[in-house]
Amino acid sequence: MKEIAKQKKLPPVYTGKWETATDAEVQAELEKGAPFTYRFNVPKEGKIPSL
């Protein structure tokens, strides 16, 4: 995804591929040694209150 966006000269955007993954699917990928990252749900509109 990142490389495609780079080629199109666009900012990288997450497609939500793992948004609906089950715990079992995630665990299976982690056991395979797949790289991972933390993602946070952020509203597309409005503001996020400060802490």
C-alpha positions in Angstrom: 0.0 0.0 0.0 2.8 2.4 0.9 4.7 1.8 -2.3 1.6 2.2 -4.5 0.8 5.5 -2.7 4.4 6.6 -3.2 4.3 5.9 -6.9 1.1 7.9 -7.3 2.6 10.7 -5.2 -0.1 10.4 -2.6 0.2 10.1 1.2 0.0 6.6 2.5 -3.5 5.5 3.7 -4.4 2.4 5.6 -7.1 0.4 3.8 -8.5 -1.2 7.0 -7.4 -4.7 6.0 -7.1 -6.0 9.6 -9.8 -3.9 11.1 -12.2 -6.8 11.3 -9.7 -9.6 11.9 -10.5 -12.1 14.7 -8.1 -12.7 17.6 -7.3 -16.1 16.1 -6.3 -14.5 12.8 -4.1 -12.0 14.5 -2.5 -14.6 16.7 -1.8 -16.9 13.7 0.0 -14.0 11.9 2.0 -13.1 15.1 3.1 -16.8 15.4 4.4 -16.7 11.8 6.5 -13.7 12.8 4.7 -11.2 10.6 5.6 -7.6 11.3 2.9 -5.6 13.1 2.0 -2.1 14.1 -0.5 -0.4 16.5 -3.4 1.5 14.9 -5.9 3.7 16.5 -9.5 4.5 15.3 -9.6 8.2 14.6 -12.7 10.1 13.5 -12.5 11.4 9.9 -14.2 14.6 10.9 -14.3 16.8 14.0 -11.7 17.2 16.7 -10.1 14.8 19.2 -10.3 16.2 22.7 -7.0 16.8 24.4 -6.1 15.0 27.6 
